[in-house]
């Protein structure tokens, strides 16, 4: 909710990278503080990945005014995403998929409560149910894959790789929606691929 609030009140080219980098950096700091010891090549990949997240999140849509409030909301949104990654990593392996069930029940409860307090309906507009269901399936599938990945790898590496999702979003938008990529975003995609390669190679050294 903070993320969408930040987008509505701030400048997207500031909100997106601030939120993305914060959500990636927090798990890295937490992982290193709690015993993660990635090798030098993996650490290099992490640094490049954080830069890639910053680059690919640049929107370039002008207009709007950058205010301290919008920056703070963006930081809080990123902290929420990063905290979610950390809390899932803290769940015991024998918990199965119950952490995700709890997360989903909590989010649905909050949305229902807000709808009740603001007197807004939850009925989807005609023709949108299929898209909503597909988005929900993809979202949950991503959460499941993240949960499985962090159980087999270091949080400081897995969370960074997950935070590179803007790169795949850009490529899909280019292929499916015909959106043109800016030079800075193409540079970010290249950096993302380099970061993934470095981290993958480091796991086999």
Residue frames relative to the residue before (quaternion, step in Angstrom):
aa qw qx qy qz dx dy dz
X 1.0000 0.0000 0.0000 0.0000 0.00 0.00 0.00
X 0.6309 0.5296 -0.3289 0.4618 3.58 1.04 -0.78
X 0.6294 0.5481 -0.3300 0.4412 3.57 1.02 -0.83
X 0.6967 0.4504 -0.2791 0.4835 3.59 0.83 -0.94
X 0.6087 0.5409 -0.3497 0.4632 3.58 1.11 -0.63
X 0.6470 0.5154 -0.3117 0.4675 3.55 1.01 -0.84
X 0.6462 0.5154 -0.3211 0.4622 3.59 1.00 -0.79
X 0.6808 0.5055 -0.2864 0.4461 3.55 1.04 -0.81
X 0.7835 0.3419 -0.1647 0.4920 3.58 1.06 -0.71
X 0.7539 0.3692 -0.2021 0.5046 3.58 1.22 -0.29
X 0.6180 -0.5108 0.4378 0.4068 3.54 -1.34 -0.34
X 0.4829 -0.7120 0.4225 0.2851 3.58 -0.62 1.13
X 0.6574 0.5268 -0.3209 0.4328 3.59 0.99 -0.79
X 0.6614 0.4285 -0.3014 0.5367 3.59 1.30 -0.15
X 0.6634 0.5351 -0.3018 0.4272 3.56 0.92 -0.97
X 0.6897 0.5131 -0.2970 0.4158 3.59 0.77 -1.05
X 0.7277 0.4107 -0.2832 0.4707 3.65 0.66 -0.91
X 0.6145 0.5493 -0.3580 0.4387 3.61 1.03 -0.69
X 0.6796 0.4827 -0.2822 0.4749 3.55 0.93 -0.94
X 0.6808 0.5117 -0.2953 0.4330 3.57 0.87 -0.98
X 0.6910 0.4725 -0.2915 0.4629 3.59 0.83 -0.93
X 0.6328 0.5269 -0.3339 0.4587 3.59 1.02 -0.76
X 0.6743 0.4971 -0.2991 0.4570 3.58 0.93 -0.89
X 0.6741 0.4665 -0.2980 0.4891 3.59 1.15 -0.53
X 0.6854 0.5206 -0.2950 0.4149 3.57 0.94 -0.87
X 0.6271 0.5719 -0.3523 0.3944 3.61 0.92 -0.81
X 0.6865 0.4544 -0.3116 0.4746 3.66 0.78 -0.85
X 0.6007 0.5531 -0.3672 0.4454 3.59 1.08 -0.64
X 0.6723 0.4875 -0.2915 0.4747 3.58 0.86 -0.98
X 0.6611 0.5031 -0.3092 0.4629 3.58 0.92 -0.91
X 0.6646 0.5159 -0.3101 0.4427 3.57 0.90 -0.91
X 0.6688 0.4872 -0.2977 0.4761 3.57 0.93 -0.88
X 0.6683 0.5131 -0.2973 0.4492 3.58 1.04 -0.79
X 0.7487 0.3861 -0.2089 0.4967 3.58 1.14 -0.59
X 0.7802 -0.4122 0.1778 0.4357 3.57 1.15 0.48
X 0.4489 0.6601 -0.4836 0.3589 3.62 1.19 0.00
X 0.0003 -0.8028 0.5958 -0.0226 3.57 -0.88 0.94
X 0.0370 -0.8161 0.5767 -0.0095 3.59 0.37 1.22
X 0.5611 -0.6203 0.4390 0.3281 3.55 -1.17 0.63
X 0.7192 -0.4604 0.2959 0.4280 3.59 -1.26 0.22
X 0.6521 0.5044 -0.3299 0.4598 3.61 0.98 -0.74
X 0.6434 0.5127 -0.3195 0.4702 3.56 1.04 -0.78
X 0.6411 0.5158 -0.3236 0.4672 3.58 1.02 -0.79
X 0.6186 0.5270 -0.3391 0.4738 3.56 1.06 -0.73
X 0.6396 0.5238 -0.3140 0.4669 3.56 1.04 -0.79
X 0.6242 0.5395 -0.3316 0.4575 3.58 1.05 -0.77
X 0.6596 0.5073 -0.3072 0.4618 3.58 0.91 -0.94
X 0.6684 0.4882 -0.2975 0.4758 3.58 0.92 -0.92
X 0.6389 0.5379 -0.3247 0.4439 3.57 1.02 -0.80
X 0.6396 0.5138 -0.3313 0.4660 3.58 0.96 -0.81
X 0.6449 0.5011 -0.3156 0.4831 3.58 1.04 -0.75
X 0.6332 0.5386 -0.3271 0.4493 3.56 1.04 -0.79
X 0.6269 0.5327 -0.3350 0.4594 3.58 0.99 -0.84
X 0.6502 0.5224 -0.3074 0.4581 3.56 0.98 -0.88
X 0.6984 0.4862 -0.2745 0.4477 3.59 0.92 -0.93
X 0.7168 0.4520 -0.2765 0.4532 3.60 0.78 -0.97
X 0.6465 0.5297 -0.3284 0.4400 3.60 1.18 -0.40
X 0.4756 0.6606 -0.4544 0.3619 3.59 1.25 -0.06
X 0.2644 -0.8109 0.5084 0.1189 3.55 -0.67 1.12
X 0.2692 -0.8041 0.4933 0.1939 3.55 0.93 -0.84
X 0.5102 0.6123 -0.4520 0.4007 3.59 1.20 0.07
X 0.3411 -0.7858 0.4831 0.1813 3.53 -0.45 1.20
X 0.6082 0.5746 -0.4131 0.3595 3.49 -1.32 -0.13
X 0.6884 0.4661 -0.3532 0.4292 3.49 -1.27 0.33
X 0.3115 -0.7434 0.5682 0.1660 3.50 -1.26 0.43
X 0.3590 -0.7212 0.5519 0.2154 3.55 -0.87 0.98
X 0.0248 -0.8017 0.5965 -0.0270 3.56 -0.62 1.15
X 0.6190 -0.5382 0.4067 0.4023 3.61 -1.17 0.48
X 0.6136 0.5652 -0.3471 0.4284 3.59 1.06 -0.71
X 0.6865 0.4740 -0.2962 0.4651 3.60 0.86 -0.92
X 0.6273 0.5233 -0.3379 0.4674 3.59 1.07 -0.71
X 0.6583 0.5081 -0.3099 0.4609 3.60 0.94 -0.86
X 0.6433 0.5048 -0.3221 0.4770 3.58 1.01 -0.80
X 0.6311 0.5287 -0.3289 0.4627 3.59 1.04 -0.77
X 0.6481 0.5097 -0.3102 0.4733 3.57 0.97 -0.85
X 0.6541 0.5085 -0.3083 0.4675 3.58 0.99 -0.85
X 0.6354 0.5193 -0.3274 0.4684 3.59 1.03 -0.78
X 0.6570 0.5009 -0.3055 0.4734 3.57 0.95 -0.87
X 0.6337 0.5219 -0.3275 0.4678 3.57 1.05 -0.76
X 0.6234 0.5389 -0.3370 0.4554 3.57 1.09 -0.69
X 0.6592 0.4888 -0.3059 0.4826 3.58 0.94 -0.89
X 0.6774 0.4944 -0.2920 0.4598 3.57 0.87 -0.97
X 0.6429 0.5205 -0.3208 0.4613 3.57 1.02 -0.78
X 0.6097 0.5453 -0.3432 0.4616 3.58 1.08 -0.71
X 0.6404 0.5157 -0.3188 0.4716 3.59 0.97 -0.86
X 0.6754 0.5027 -0.2952 0.4517 3.58 0.91 -0.95
X 0.6783 0.4971 -0.3015 0.4493 3.58 0.86 -0.92
X 0.6269 0.5140 -0.3431 0.4744 3.59 1.02 -0.70
X 0.6533 0.5141 -0.3150 0.4580 3.58 1.02 -0.77
X 0.6597 0.5178 -0.3027 0.4528 3.59 1.13 -0.61
X 0.5310 0.6254 -0.4155 0.3927 3.59 1.21 -0.32
X 0.5064 -0.6567 0.4552 0.3241 3.64 -0.91 0.81
X 0.6063 -0.5956 0.3909 0.3534 3.55 -1.09 0.72
X 0.6876 0.4874 -0.2977 0.4484 3.59 1.02 -0.72
X 0.4810 0.6671 -0.4402 0.3604 3.61 1.26 0.16
X 0.3531 -0.7590 0.4796 0.2631 3.56 1.28 -0.24
X 0.7589 -0.3403 0.2716 0.4842 3.56 -0.92 -0.94
X 0.3724 0.7669 -0.4626 0.2434 3.59 1.26 0.10
X 0.5920 0.5593 -0.3977 0.4226 3.66 0.98 -0.55
X 0.6706 0.4833 -0.3006 0.4757 3.59 1.02 -0.75
X 0.5987 0.5433 -0.3599 0.4657 3.58 1.11 -0.65
X 0.6570 0.5083 -0.3034 0.4667 3.57 0.97 -0.89
X 0.6473 0.5234 -0.3159 0.4552 3.56 0.98 -0.87
X 0.6798 0.4892 -0.2927 0.4613 3.58 0.92 -0.89
X 0.6411 0.5163 -0.3302 0.4620 3.58 0.96 -0.80
X 0.6450 0.5245 -0.3153 0.4577 3.57 1.03 -0.83
X 0.6863 0.4873 -0.2977 0.4504 3.59 0.85 -0.95
X 0.6473 0.5081 -0.3217 0.4683 3.59 0.98 -0.81
X 0.6434 0.5278 -0.3204 0.4525 3.57 1.00 -0.82
X 0.6546 0.5083 -0.3132 0.4637 3.58 0.96 -0.86
X 0.6551 0.5059 -0.3137 0.4653 3.60 0.94 -0.88
X 0.6570 0.5032 -0.3130 0.4660 3.59 0.94 -0.86
X 0.6509 0.5122 -0.3188 0.4609 3.60 0.98 -0.82
X 0.6603 0.5000 -0.3077 0.4682 3.58 0.94 -0.86
X 0.6317 0.5266 -0.3331 0.4612 3.56 1.00 -0.79
X 0.6544 0.5106 -0.3072 0.4655 3.56 1.03 -0.79
X 0.6909 0.4875 -0.2813 0.4538 3.57 0.91 -0.94
X 0.7493 0.3729 -0.2112 0.5049 3.58 1.03 -0.78
X 0.3773 -0.7602 0.4495 0.2788 3.56 1.36 -0.01
X 0.4204 0.6698 -0.4941 0.3613 3.53 0.90 0.98
X 0.4667 -0.6982 0.4757 0.2615 3.53 -0.99 0.85
X 0.3420 -0.7393 0.5478 0.1910 3.55 -1.22 0.53
X 0.4467 0.6968 -0.4539 0.3299 3.57 1.27 0.11
X 0.3970 -0.7289 0.4993 0.2484 3.64 -0.72 1.02
X 0.5471 -0.6008 0.4605 0.3572 3.54 -1.17 0.56
X 0.6443 -0.5437 0.3596 0.4000 3.61 -1.09 0.59
X 0.8147 0.2695 -0.2118 0.4677 3.55 -0.97 0.90
X 0.6485 0.5484 -0.3185 0.4209 3.59 1.24 -0.14
X 0.4719 0.7187 -0.4269 0.2803 3.60 1.23 -0.29
X 0.6497 0.5312 -0.3215 0.4386 3.59 0.97 -0.80
X 0.6629 0.4921 -0.2974 0.4795 3.56 0.95 -0.89
X 0.6382 0.5272 -0.3236 0.4583 3.58 0.99 -0.85
X 0.6657 0.5003 -0.3015 0.4644 3.58 0.91 -0.92
X 0.6525 0.5119 -0.3179 0.4595 3.60 0.95 -0.85
X 0.6423 0.5159 -0.3197 0.4680 3.58 0.99 -0.82
X 0.6493 0.5202 -0.3127 0.4583 3.57 1.00 -0.81
X 0.6462 0.5132 -0.3174 0.4672 3.58 0.98 -0.85
X 0.6716 0.4908 -0.3010 0.4664 3.59 0.89 -0.90
X 0.6376 0.5333 -0.3229 0.4526 3.57 0.99 -0.83
X 0.6941 0.4623 -0.2786 0.4763 3.58 0.85 -0.94
X 0.6203 0.5365 -0.3440 0.4573 3.58 1.03 -0.74
X 0.6357 0.5229 -0.3224 0.4674 3.58 1.02 -0.79
X 0.6569 0.5093 -0.3108 0.4610 3.58 0.95 -0.83
X 0.6402 0.5206 -0.3190 0.4662 3.57 1.00 -0.83
X 0.6694 0.4964 -0.2993 0.4646 3.58 0.90 -0.93
X 0.6321 0.5184 -0.3378 0.4664 3.59 1.02 -0.74
X 0.6462 0.5295 -0.3206 0.4463 3.58 0.92 -0.91
X 0.6733 0.4820 -0.2872 0.4816 3.58 0.97 -0.87
X 0.6584 0.5288 -0.3148 0.4334 3.59 0.96 -0.85
X 0.7054 0.4627 -0.2906 0.4516 3.60 0.83 -0.91
X 0.5900 0.5596 -0.3795 0.4413 3.61 1.18 -0.32
X 0.7357 0.3869 -0.2172 0.5117 3.55 1.19 -0.53
X 0.7814 0.2816 -0.1516 0.5359 3.61 1.21 -0.25
X 0.6510 -0.5011 0.3950 0.4113 3.55 -1.34 0.01
X 0.5445 -0.6330 0.4457 0.3229 3.56 -0.96 0.90
X 0.6596 0.5359 -0.3103 0.4260 3.59 0.94 -0.89
X 0.6944 0.4252 -0.2748 0.5113 3.60 1.20 -0.39
X 0.6732 0.5130 -0.3034 0.4377 3.56 0.86 -0.98
X 0.6733 0.5070 -0.3081 0.4411 3.59 0.85 -0.94
X 0.6340 0.5210 -0.3329 0.4646 3.58 1.06 -0.73
X 0.6509 0.5076 -0.3188 0.4659 3.58 0.93 -0.86
X 0.6371 0.5236 -0.3244 0.4634 3.58 1.00 -0.81
X 0.6836 0.5087 -0.2853 0.4388 3.57 1.00 -0.85
X 0.5548 0.5974 -0.3950 0.4235 3.58 1.27 -0.01
X 0.3364 0.7865 -0.4723 0.2128 3.60 1.26 0.11
X 0.5772 0.5848 -0.4190 0.3863 3.69 0.97 -0.51
X 0.5946 0.5743 -0.3731 0.4212 3.60 1.11 -0.59
X 0.6825 0.4594 -0.2929 0.4872 3.59 0.89 -0.88
X 0.6089 0.5503 -0.3531 0.4491 3.58 1.08 -0.66
X 0.6421 0.5233 -0.3175 0.4616 3.57 0.99 -0.84
X 0.6726 0.4981 -0.3010 0.4571 3.57 0.88 -0.95
X 0.6550 0.4987 -0.3134 0.4734 3.59 0.98 -0.80
X 0.6402 0.5188 -0.3258 0.4636 3.58 1.00 -0.81
X 0.6404 0.5236 -0.3190 0.4625 3.55 1.08 -0.73
X 0.7233 0.4447 -0.2458 0.4676 3.58 0.90 -0.94
X 0.7636 0.3948 -0.1989 0.4705 3.58 0.85 -1.02
X 0.7977 0.3066 -0.1395 0.5002 3.58 0.87 -0.97
X 0.4483 -0.7172 0.4331 0.3116 3.56 1.28 -0.16
X 0.3693 0.7345 -0.4949 0.2814 3.59 1.18 0.41
X 0.3863 -0.7281 0.5210 0.2217 3.55 -0.98 0.85
X 0.3593 -0.7270 0.5482 0.2045 3.53 -1.04 0.85
X 0.4001 -0.6899 0.5506 0.2465 3.53 -1.05 0.81
X 0.6733 -0.5108 0.3489 0.4050 3.57 -1.24 0.47
X 0.6579 0.5127 -0.3167 0.4517 3.58 0.94 -0.86
X 0.6570 0.5013 -0.3140 0.4675 3.59 1.06 -0.69
X 0.6181 0.5247 -0.3422 0.4750 3.59 1.04 -0.73
X 0.6219 0.5316 -0.3270 0.4730 3.56 1.04 -0.80
X 0.6504 0.5218 -0.3067 0.4590 3.56 1.01 -0.82
X 0.6354 0.5210 -0.3268 0.4669 3.59 1.00 -0.80
X 0.6410 0.5137 -0.3174 0.4738 3.59 0.98 -0.86
X 0.6522 0.5031 -0.3106 0.4744 3.59 0.96 -0.85
X 0.6283 0.5390 -0.3352 0.4499 3.59 1.03 -0.77
X 0.6563 0.4997 -0.3083 0.4738 3.57 0.95 -0.86
X 0.6423 0.5171 -0.3187 0.4674 3.58 1.01 -0.82
X 0.6479 0.5237 -0.3146 0.4550 3.58 1.00 -0.84
X 0.6436 0.5144 -0.3141 0.4717 3.57 0.95 -0.88
X 0.6551 0.5181 -0.3082 0.4556 3.58 0.95 -0.89
X 0.6611 0.5066 -0.3091 0.4590 3.58 0.93 -0.89
X 0.6773 0.4852 -0.2962 0.4670 3.59 0.88 -0.93
X 0.6476 0.5177 -0.3188 0.4594 3.59 1.00 -0.82
X 0.6614 0.4946 -0.3095 0.4713 3.58 0.94 -0.87
X 0.6357 0.5538 -0.3283 0.4259 3.59 1.00 -0.85
X 0.6328 0.5476 -0.3355 0.4326 3.58 1.08 -0.65
X 0.7390 0.3949 -0.2223 0.4985 3.59 1.19 -0.40
X 0.5333 0.6147 -0.4158 0.4060 3.58 1.24 0.21
